[in-house]
């Protein structure tokens, strides 16, 4: 990839990440989902006790992730501390704090999301967080 092509890819990646985060901060889930490609892969690994965990595909799958997440969690803080971009690859780093509605337990975890942007849309999204803390927050374990 030429330097100019790499710079263009990096700009498109950063623009997609910024659009996604902006829409999330405005609680515009429909808009956030539109930043994803039609065939996107969205992976949020975790315990089977966590209803929103797992691999989802397509915009419909991404929307299912977010609607399920919001059914179970009351968001309190979502802070992005770093965004690193290299061509089509991006990493979003931060921390979050939520309350699990059913248990009243707090969920506090750092997170990182590895994003791949193709043709200006998020094609792959892999979320990394403290899945053990998440399991403990949603269960009686």
MARTI-147854 format. One line per 8 residues: number of its first residue (from 1); their letters; for each residue x, y, z of N, C-alpha, C, O, CB. Coordinates in steps of 0.05 Angstrom, whole numbers, plus 5000, padded with zeros to 4 digits. Glycine has a CB too. Layout:
NUM	A	X/Y/Z/X/Y/Z/X/Y/Z/X/Y/Z/X/Y/Z ~ ...
END
This chain:
1	XXXXXXXX	5017/4976/5000/5000/5000/5000/5018/5025/5000/5037/5027/5016/4981/5000/5025 ~ 5012/5043/4982/5028/5068/4981/5023/5085/5006/5004/5081/5021/5021/5084/4956 ~ 5042/5103/5011/5039/5121/5034/5013/5137/5032/4999/5140/5052/5063/5140/5036 ~ 5006/5146/5008/4982/5162/5005/4957/5144/5010/4938/5154/5022/4981/5173/4976 ~ 4958/5119/5001/4935/5101/5005/4932/5095/5035/4910/5094/5046/4938/5075/4989 ~ 4955/5091/5048/4955/5085/5077/4944/5108/5093/4928/5105/5111/4983/5078/5087 ~ 4952/5133/5085/4941/5156/5098/4911/5159/5094/4897/5167/5112/4956/5182/5088 ~ 4902/5153/5070/4874/5155/5064/4858/5134/5080/4837/5140/5090/4869/5150/5034
9	XXXXXXXX	4869/5110/5082/4856/5089/5098/4855/5097/5127/4834/5094/5141/4871/5062/5095 ~ 4877/5108/5137/4877/5117/5165/4857/5140/5170/4844/5140/5191/4906/5127/5173 ~ 4854/5158/5152/4835/5179/5155/4806/5168/5155/4789/5177/5170/4838/5200/5132 ~ 4801/5149/5137/4774/5137/5136/4769/5121/5162/4746/5121/5172/4772/5118/5111 ~ 4789/5108/5172/4786/5093/5197/4780/5112/5220/4761/5107/5236/4811/5076/5203 ~ 4795/5133/5222/4790/5152/5244/4763/5165/5241/4749/5169/5261/4812/5174/5244 ~ 4755/5171/5217/4728/5184/5213/4706/5165/5221/4686/5173/5233/4725/5192/5183 ~ 4708/5139/5215/4688/5120/5222/4687/5116/5253/4665/5116/5265/4693/5092/5209
17	XXXXXXXX	4710/5115/5265/4711/5112/5295/4699/5137/5308/4683/5135/5326/4740/5108/5305 ~ 4707/5161/5298/4696/5185/5309/4665/5187/5306/4651/5195/5324/4709/5210/5296 ~ 4655/5179/5283/4626/5179/5278/4612/5160/5297/4591/5166/5308/4620/5173/5248 ~ 4623/5136/5300/4612/5116/5317/4611/5126/5346/4590/5125/5359/4628/5090/5316 ~ 4633/5136/5356/4634/5146/5384/4616/5170/5388/4604/5173/5409/4663/5153/5391 ~ 4615/5188/5369/4598/5211/5371/4568/5203/5373/4554/5213/5390/4602/5230/5347 ~ 4560/5184/5357/4532/5175/5358/4526/5160/5384/4505/5163/5395/4526/5157/5333 ~ 4545/5144/5393/4542/5131/5419/4538/5151/5441/4521/5148/5458/4565/5112/5425
25	XXXXXXXX	4555/5172/5441/4553/5192/5463/4527/5207/5462/4518/5217/5483/4576/5212/5460 ~ 4514/5208/5439/4488/5221/5436/4465/5202/5440/4442/5209/5438/4486/5234/5409 ~ 4472/5177/5447/4452/5155/5450/4436/5150/5425/4413/5142/5426/4433/5161/5474 ~ 4449/5155/5402/4437/5151/5376/4445/5123/5366/4464/5120/5350/4445/5173/5355 ~ 4431/5102/5376/4439/5075/5369/4435/5069/5339/4452/5056/5327/4423/5055/5385 ~ 4413/5079/5328/4408/5075/5299/4431/5087/5283/4442/5074/5264/4382/5088/5291 ~ 4440/5111/5290/4462/5124/5276/4488/5109/5280/4503/5106/5261/4465/5152/5285 ~ 4493/5100/5304/4518/5084/5310/4518/5059/5293/4539/5052/5282/4520/5078/5340
33	XXXXXXXX	4496/5045/5291/4495/5020/5276/4499/5026/5246/4511/5009/5232/4467/5007/5280 ~ 4491/5049/5236/4495/5055/5208/4524/5059/5200/4531/5059/5177/4480/5080/5201 ~ 4542/5063/5220/4570/5065/5215/4583/5038/5208/4605/5036/5198/4585/5078/5239 ~ 4568/5016/5215/4577/4989/5209/4570/4981/5181/4550/4989/5170/4566/4969/5229 ~ 4586/4963/5169/4581/4952/5143/4557/4933/5145/4551/4922/5167/4605/4937/5132 ~ 4543/4929/5123/4520/4910/5123/4527/4883/5133/4511/4869/5146/4509/4908/5094 ~ 4552/4874/5127/4560/4847/5135/4580/4847/5158/4596/4828/5161/4573/4833/5111 ~ 4579/4867/5175/4598/4870/5197/4598/4846/5216/4578/4832/5219/4592/4895/5213
41	XXXXXXXX	4622/4840/5227/4625/4821/5248/4630/4836/5274/4648/4852/5276/4648/4800/5242 ~ 4614/4831/5294/4615/4845/5320/4619/4823/5341/4601/4807/5346/4590/4862/5325 ~ 4642/4823/5355/4648/4802/5374/4652/4815/5402/4670/4831/5406/4672/4786/5365 ~ 4636/4806/5421/4638/4814/5449/4639/4789/5465/4619/4781/5477/4614/4833/5458 ~ 4663/4776/5467/4665/4751/5481/4658/4753/5510/4661/4774/5523/4693/4740/5478 ~ 4648/4731/5522/4641/4732/5550/4626/4707/5558/4622/4689/5543/4625/4756/5556 ~ 4618/4708/5583/4603/4686/5596/4576/4682/5583/4563/4701/5573/4600/4692/5626 ~ 4566/4657/5582/4540/4652/5571/4518/4664/5589/4495/4666/5581/4535/4622/5569
49	XXXXXXXX	4525/4672/5614/4506/4685/5632/4501/4714/5624/4483/4727/5635/4517/4683/5661 ~ 4518/4724/5606/4516/4752/5598/4501/4753/5571/4513/4746/5550/4544/4766/5596 ~ 4476/4761/5571/4459/4759/5547/4469/4773/5522/4463/4765/5499/4432/4769/5553 ~ 4485/4794/5524/4494/4809/5501/4521/4799/5491/4532/4809/5471/4496/4838/5507 ~ 4533/4780/5505/4560/4769/5496/4557/4752/5472/4536/4741/5466/4573/4753/5519 ~ 4579/4750/5457/4580/4732/5434/4585/4746/5408/4588/4770/5407/4554/4717/5432 ~ 4585/4730/5387/4590/4740/5360/4564/4746/5347/4545/4730/5347/4606/4719/5344 ~ 4562/4770/5335/4539/4778/5320/4547/4787/5292/4570/4796/5289/4523/4801/5335
57	XXXXXXXX	4530/4785/5273/4537/4793/5246/4516/4812/5235/4492/4811/5242/4540/4768/5228 ~ 4525/4828/5217/4507/4847/5204/4498/4870/5222/4502/4869/5246/4483/4833/5193 ~ 4487/4890/5210/4477/4913/5225/4455/4904/5245/4453/4915/5267/4466/4934/5206 ~ 4439/4884/5237/4418/4874/5254/4430/4862/5279/4420/4866/5301/4400/4854/5240 ~ 4452/4848/5276/4466/4836/5299/4478/4857/5317/4477/4854/5342/4488/4817/5289 ~ 4489/4878/5305/4500/4900/5321/4478/4914/5337/4482/4920/5360/4515/4920/5303 ~ 4455/4918/5324/4433/4931/5338/4423/4913/5361/4416/4923/5382/4410/4937/5319 ~ 4422/4887/5356/4414/4868/5377/4433/4870/5401/4424/4869/5424/4413/4839/5367
65	XXXXXXXX	4459/4872/5396/4478/4875/5418/4471/4899/5434/4468/4897/5459/4507/4878/5406 ~ 4467/4922/5422/4463/4947/5436/4435/4947/5450/4434/4957/5473/4465/4971/5417 ~ 4415/4938/5438/4389/4938/5451/4388/4919/5475/4377/4925/5495/4366/4930/5431 ~ 4401/4896/5472/4403/4877/5494/4420/4889/5517/4412/4888/5540/4415/4850/5485 ~ 4442/4901/5510/4459/4914/5530/4444/4934/5546/4446/4935/5570/4483/4927/5516 ~ 4428/4951/5532/4413/4972/5546/4389/4962/5561/4379/4975/5579/4404/4993/5526 ~ 4379/4938/5555/4358/4926/5571/4369/4918/5599/4355/4920/5618/4347/4901/5557 ~ 4394/4910/5600/4406/4899/5624/4423/4919/5640/4427/4915/5664/4422/4876/5617
73	XXXXXXXX	4434/4939/5627/4452/4957/5641/4442/4986/5641/4429/4995/5622/4479/4956/5627 ~ 4448/5000/5663/4444/5028/5665/4471/5041/5662/4488/5040/5680/4430/5037/5692 ~ 4477/5054/5639/4503/5066/5634/4508/5090/5653/4490/5106/5657/4506/5074/5605 ~ 4532/5092/5663/4539/5114/5680/4564/5129/5670/4565/5154/5672/4545/5104/5708 ~ 4583/5115/5660/4607/5128/5649/4619/5111/5627/4622/5087/5629/4628/5132/5672 ~ 4626/5125/5605/4640/5112/5583/4661/5132/5574/4654/5152/5561/4619/5104/5559 ~ 4686/5127/5581/4707/5145/5575/4727/5133/5556/4738/5112/5562/4721/5154/5601 ~ 4732/5146/5534/4753/5138/5515/4778/5154/5522/4778/5179/5523/4744/5143/5485
81	XXXXXXXX	4800/5139/5527/4825/5153/5534/4845/5154/5511/4862/5172/5509/4838/5139/5557 ~ 4843/5134/5492/4861/5133/5470/4847/5122/5445/4830/5104/5447/4886/5117/5477 ~ 4855/5132/5422/4847/5120/5397/4873/5118/5381/4887/5138/5376/4825/5137/5382 ~ 4879/5094/5372/4903/5089/5356/4894/5078/5329/4878/5060/5327/4923/5068/5370 ~ 4905/5090/5308/4897/5083/5281/4922/5076/5264/4942/5091/5265/4881/5105/5267 ~ 4920/5054/5249/4941/5046/5231/4928/5035/5206/4919/5011/5205/4961/5025/5244 ~ 4925/5051/5185/4911/5042/5161/4882/5036/5167/4868/5052/5178/4925/5018/5149 ~ 4874/5011/5159/4846/5003/5164/4841/4994/5192/4818/4988/5199/4840/4981/5145
89	XXXXXXXX	4861/4992/5208/4859/4982/5236/4858/5005/5256/4872/5025/5253/4882/4963/5243 ~ 4841/5002/5276/4839/5022/5297/4834/5008/5324/4822/4986/5325/4817/5042/5291 ~ 4843/5021/5345/4838/5010/5372/4828/5033/5389/4839/5055/5390/4864/4998/5384 ~ 4805/5028/5402/4793/5047/5420/4798/5037/5448/4792/5014/5454/4762/5051/5414 ~ 4810/5053/5465/4817/5045/5493/4803/5064/5512/4802/5088/5508/4848/5045/5497 ~ 4793/5052/5534/4780/5069/5554/4771/5052/5578/4781/5031/5584/4757/5083/5543 ~ 4752/5063/5592/4740/5049/5615/4711/5057/5617/4702/5078/5607/4755/5056/5642 ~ 4696/5039/5630/4667/5045/5633/4657/5037/5661/4670/5021/5675/4651/5030/5612
97	XXXXXXXX	4635/5048/5668/4621/5041/5693/4591/5040/5687/4580/5060/5677/4629/5061/5716 ~ 4579/5018/5693/4550/5014/5690/4539/5001/5715/4554/4992/5732/4544/4997/5665 ~ 4513/5001/5718/4499/4986/5739/4482/4965/5725/4467/4972/5707/4483/5005/5758 ~ 4484/4940/5735/4466/4919/5724/4439/4923/5736/4436/4923/5761/4478/4891/5730 ~ 4419/4927/5720/4392/4933/5729/4381/4911/5747/4368/4917/5768/4373/4937/5706 ~ 4384/4886/5740/4372/4864/5756/4385/4859/5783/4371/4852/5802/4374/4838/5740 ~ 4411/4864/5785/4425/4858/5810/4433/4883/5825/4438/4881/5850/4451/4842/5804 ~ 4433/4906/5812/4442/4930/5825/4472/4932/5829/4483/4951/5840/4429/4933/5852
105	XXXXXXXX	4486/4912/5819/4515/4911/5821/4529/4929/5801/4519/4932/5779/4525/4882/5818 ~ 4551/4941/5809/4566/4957/5790/4583/4940/5772/4592/4918/5779/4584/4977/5806 ~ 4586/4950/5748/4605/4938/5729/4625/4959/5723/4618/4980/5711/4591/4927/5703 ~ 4650/4955/5731/4671/4974/5725/4693/4958/5711/4703/4938/5721/4682/4987/5752 ~ 4701/4967/5687/4721/4953/5672/4735/4971/5652/4723/4989/5640/4708/4929/5657 ~ 4761/4966/5648/4774/4978/5625/4764/4963/5600/4755/4941/5602/4806/4977/5628 ~ 4767/4976/5577/4760/4962/5552/4779/4971/5530/4791/4992/5531/4731/4968/5545 ~ 4780/4954/5510/4793/4961/5485/4775/4949/5463/4765/4927/5466/4823/4950/5483
113	XXXXXXXX	4773/4962/5441/4758/4952/5418/4776/4954/5394/4786/4975/5387/4731/4968/5414 ~ 4780/4931/5381/4796/4930/5356/4776/4932/5333/4758/4916/5331/4813/4904/5354 ~ 4780/4952/5317/4762/4959/5295/4776/4957/5268/4799/4966/5266/4750/4987/5299 ~ 4763/4945/5249/4773/4944/5221/4753/4959/5204/4729/4953/5204/4778/4915/5211 ~ 4763/4979/5189/4745/4996/5173/4752/4990/5143/4775/4992/5135/4749/5026/5179 ~ 4731/4983/5128/4734/4978/5100/4714/4996/5085/4690/4995/5091/4730/4948/5093 ~ 4723/5011/5065/4705/5028/5050/4689/5047/5068/4666/5053/5062/4686/5012/5033 ~ 4702/5057/5089/4690/5077/5107/4670/5066/5127/4658/5081/5142/4676/5097/5090
121	XXXXXXXX	4667/5040/5128/4648/5027/5147/4663/5008/5165/4683/4996/5157/4625/5013/5132 ~ 4653/5004/5189/4665/4985/5208/4657/4957/5198/4634/4950/5199/4656/4990/5237 ~ 4677/4942/5190/4672/4915/5180/4676/4894/5202/4662/4873/5202/4692/4908/5157 ~ 4694/4899/5221/4699/4881/5243/4703/4897/5269/4716/4918/5268/4723/4862/5238 ~ 4691/4887/5290/4693/4900/5316/4697/4878/5337/4680/4861/5340/4668/4918/5323 ~ 4718/4879/5352/4724/4859/5372/4728/4874/5399/4747/4890/5401/4749/4841/5365 ~ 4711/4869/5418/4711/4882/5444/4727/4865/5464/4723/4841/5466/4683/4887/5454 ~ 4745/4878/5478/4760/4866/5500/4753/4880/5526/4756/4905/5527/4791/4866/5494
129	XXXXXXXX	4744/4866/5546/4738/4877/5572/4742/4856/5593/4748/4833/5587/4709/4889/5573 ~ 4738/4864/5618/4741/4845/5641/4716/4827/5642/4697/4834/5655/4745/4860/5668 ~ 4717/4805/5627/4693/4788/5626/4687/4774/5652/4664/4767/5658/4697/4767/5604 ~ 4707/4771/5669/4702/4759/5696/4686/4779/5713/4667/4771/5726/4729/4752/5710 ~ 4694/4804/5713/4679/4824/5727/4650/4826/5716/4631/4830/5732/4693/4851/5726 ~ 4647/4824/5691/4621/4825/5678/4604/4802/5687/4580/4806/5694/4624/4826/5647 ~ 4615/4778/5687/4600/4754/5696/4592/4758/5725/4569/4752/5732/4618/4729/5694 ~ 4610/4767/5742/4603/4771/5771/4581/4792/5775/4564/4789/5793/4628/4780/5787
137	XXXXX	4581/4812/5758/4561/4834/5760/4533/4825/5752/4513/4834/5763/4569/4858/5743 ~ 4531/4806/5734/4505/4797/5724/4494/4772/5738/4472/4764/5734/4505/4793/5695 ~ 4511/4759/5754/4503/4735/5768/4506/4737/5798/4515/4758/5808/4520/4711/5758 ~ 4499/4717/5812/4503/4716/5841/4530/4704/5849/4535/4699/5872/4481/4701/5854 ~ 4547/4698/5829/4573/4686/5834/4592/4706/5848/4615/4699/5854/4586/4676/5808
END
